Amino acid sequence: MPLDPSFNESVPQGDNVSRKVCDHCGFVAYVNPKIVVGSVVRSGEKVLLCRRAIEPRKGFWTIPAGYLELAETPEAGAKREAREEACANLNISGLLAVYTIAHLSQVQIFYRATFAEPEIAAGEESLEVGLFGWDEIPWEDIAFPSVKWALDHERSVHLGKATAPFANPDGETGGLSE
Amino acid sequence: MPLDPSFNESVPQGDNVSRKVCDHCGFVAYVNPKIVVGSVVRSGEKVLLCRRAIEPRKGFWTIPAGYLELAETPEAGAKREAREEACANLNISGLLAVYTIAHLSQVQIFYRATFAEPEIAAGEESLEVGLFGWDEIPWEDIAFPSVKWALDHERSVHLGKATAPFANPDGETGGLSE
């Protein structure tokens, strides 16, 4: 029967930052910022959105995105997330934006993409998926601020008004209450 | 006296990927890709290089770069690394490149930067630091392939021949033997 992990803060040898070290086994739980990868997938004048079947923000709409896995390129991760969440096969067009959600220790790397095949369907983590024109996007029910940023930034590039990549809009940190 | 950590592979509840789980305490050692942040710092026609005082690649030249810390933006991390390695205060100009070193599970986010103050000096992790014109760069003694990519890409932008950001050069994965 495993013991409960019990971590206390201390500075490991050769380090200069306090880390969580397990009392039982001495394991140093280095906690690193996490990388979220995803894409704004465009088909003509419409973009792909997925309604979340899981917390956080279950029932709200998002672009396909999730944590990058080990030994995976961000482009491959963005394609995998679209497969998992929308049963979609993508072509990645290029980098759209790098956003930072510092309070979550997340760096989000989002790409522009198109469909390699036209079929989409709700994956396990989605209640439904769909293609939306700009005026059809359910803006009140978007899951996270950075999804709005990505949709807005992608549209600027699509309309020829800007060149990727973007970073956080001025002064915004990605909190839901902003 | 802490036990030695003893990890075995298993799929935690609610997950779909095998992770390392400690036999002693049940701790799930989620291993995530790591984010390296850094910058090509330009002063006129010269760029900042640091000779590494630590392994790997001790004695070889690099740009200031290192692991992003928790709750730190990549821009702030790039500035911190330049302070630590070259005692330099930077202004970040913009994103230069996002590289993937998949076999190391690293995503590298590099910025273009200038000096906020002209002083530089070797920090604890550097044997020496210096400013180098393009023809003065010690190309045979550059620490990592992605340092060459970043120097090359930054020069293209500096000369007006390209617009940032860049990704890995075609077919390159960042291995030292390439």
Interface residues (C-beta under 8 A of the other chain):
Chain A: P2 L3 D4 P5 S6 V17 C22 D23 H24 C25 G26 F27 A29 V31 N32 P33 K34 I35 Y67 L68 E69 L70 A71 E72 T73 P74 E75 L95 V98 T100 A102 H103 S105 V107 I109 T163 A164 P165 A167
Chain B: P2 L3 D4 P5 S6 V17 C22 D23 H24 C25 G26 F27 A29 V31 N32 P33 K34 I35 Y67 L68 E69 L70 A71 E72 T73 P74 E75 L95 V98 T100 A102 H103 S105 V107 I109 T163 A164 P165 A167
